[in-house]
Amino acid sequence: MKTFSIVLASPRMSERISDVASVTARDPSGSFGVLATACRRLTALSYGLMTIRMADTTVEYVAAAGGVFIFADNELRIATTNYIRTRDFQEIPEILDSRLKREEEDIQEIKESLHNLDEEMLKRVARMGRSPFQ
C-alpha cells in the first residue's frame, strides 16, 4: 500500500504524521478524500473533523478550525489556527472544554497584567509631577 505524510501546523504546535493511507476532509464544496500519489490539491478547509486512516488500518481524527489544505509531492500540509488530534473522536468535546478553560485563564492573566502595567505607568507619571491627561 502506498502511503504519504501529513504536516499539521498551527501557531501553537506542529507535528508530522507518517504512513498515512488516506484522509477525508471537508471544504465548502463538501467532503473529499485523498490517497497517496493523488494529484495536487489546494483548498480552504471548513471547520470540522478530518479522518486519517493509517497504513496499519488504525484511524485518527483531527478537529480543525478551518485552515488551508495543500497536497503535493505525496505530502499533505494543513495550516490552521487550532487543531486537536486524537484516536477517539468522543474525546474531542472534553479536550475542547479544557483548552477553552485554559485559554480563558490565560486571557484573564493577560488582562490583569495589563491592568497592573496601566497602574504602574500612572504612578510613574504622577511621580514626575504631571497629570497624564494634560
N, C-alpha and C positions, 0 to 999 in steps of 0.2 A: 504494500500500500504506500502510495506517495504521500508525503506529509509536508507541512510548511510551518513556519514560526510566526508568532504574534508578538508585537511590542505594544504593550499598553502603557500610556503615559498620561499623567495629569500633573498639575503644578506641585502636588504633594508627594507623588511617588511614581515610579515606573518599574516595569518588570517585563521579562521575556518568557514566553511560553513556547516550548519546542514540541515536536512530534504531534502536531495538530492535524487531524484528518479533515475536519470541516468546521465551518462557522455558519450559524444562522443569525441574521441581524435584521433590523428594520430601519427603513428610511421613509421619507414622506410618500413614496410610491407604494410601500408595502414591505412585506417580508421577502428576504432573498437569502441565498446560501452561496458559500464559496468553498471550492475544493482546491487541493494542490494543483499547481500548473494552470490555474484559471487565467483568463485574460485580465489585463489591468482594469481596475475599478476604483473610482473615486466618488464618494457620496457623502452627504451630510446625514449623520445618524439621527434618528428620532430618540427621544427619551424612552428608555425601556430596557428589556432583557435580551442579552445575546446568549446563544447556546454554543458551547465549544465541545466538539467531540474529538477525543484524543485517539491516537492510533491504537492504544490498548483498550479501546471501547468505553473508557470512563467518560463521564460528562461533567463539565464545569459550566458555571453560569457567571456572566458579567452583567451587572446592572450599571448602566451608564447614563449620565445626564446629557444625552446627545453627544455630539462630537464629530470628528472627521474620520472617515474610514478610507484608507488607501491600501489597495492590494496591488503589489508589483513585484516582479522578480521572486515570486514564491515567498513573499513576506507580507504579512498584514500589519499595518501600523494604525493604531487607534489613538487619537489625541482627544481628550475630553477634560472637562473641568473637574469631574469627580467620578469615581467608579468603585464598585465593590465586586470582588471575585470570590466565589465560593463553590463548593460541590453540592451544597444543599440550598436550593433556592428558597426554602422556608425560613432560612436564617436571615434573609435579606431585610425584612422589616425590623428585626431586633438590632442588626448591625446599623441600619439607618438611624434608628432611635438613639443608640448610644453615640453615634457620630454627631447627630444633631445636638444632643445634650452637651457633648464636649465642645462643639463649635459655639454654642450659646454661652458656655462658661468662658471660653476664650474671648468672645466679644465683650462679655461683662468685665473681664480683666483689662482689656484694652480701654474700655470706657473709663474705668477707674484710674488707669494710668494717665489718660488724657486730662481727666479732671484734676488729678494731683499736679500735673505739669502746668495747667492753667493757673492753679492757685499759687504755685511757686513763682511763676512769671509775674503775677500781680504783686506778690510780696516784694520781689526784687525791684520792680518799677516803683513801688511805694517807698522803698528804702532810698531810691535815687532822688526822692523828693518831688516826683511828678505824678500826676494822675495819668493813667494810661488812656483816658478818654478825652484828652485835650487835643 
